[in-house]
Amino acid sequence: METVIVKFEWYSELLKKLEDFFPDSQKLEFLGTHHAIVTKNKEQLKKMLQTQGVINWKSCCRFAAINKRLHDVKTEVSEKNGGKLTMSDEGNIWSVTSETLKTLFVPEGFSLKPLTKADVDMVVTNWNFADDGVLEYITALIDSFSSVALYNQGQQLVGYMLESHYGTIGFLHVFEEFRGQGYSKVIVSSLAKKLLENGRQVHVYIYSNNTVSRNLHKGLGFQEHPGIYSCLVHDPL
């Protein structure tokens, strides 16, 4: 199934298929049931949601990062397919540029490395949203996208962050014994700098109630975009 992304006003690319990001040989079960539909046009959204085979309305569906302005469309289509739509949480999209990013130096004796396939199980274990097929999904992300892992003087892994397939950075994790020392800022700053130097745009989705993450990214020069985005859950009745 094609995943259509109609670009946001601050995106520079129009992406058509998730498969374009990964080798043809990789059949990703996780992505087979996850679709990214991004549009500001209500009629386009309604048409895509009603296209046969895009959404299995007979099962429970979770819609992430939906602009509140489009809630009525989701509600209408959900009810038309015999379901009920409820909101689970809210958040905002933040972005940073080369001009606004606060670059932090890696502490003396520390080093940055990309994640490898050997780290897949660890990332899956630490991810709160693990689902069926997520093992191959994380493997594909590490293979195809940018990541940074911070190691201390003793080559202990302090924390890491990945770029996702839908244009944001995330999966930020700092191990408990290293928290409260500013390492998360170093990791976020390092990955953002790496992407910006490669001509990429850098975005992150942050839940409204995640004050720590909001303050962290704001302190690094990320700016919040207007509009509240929320996660909606469709339950078939």
Summary of the structure (lengths in Angstrom):
residues: 237
radius of gyration: 18.5
end to end distance: 25.5
largest distance: 59.3
contacts: 655
relative contact order: 0.22
helix: 33%
strand: 26%
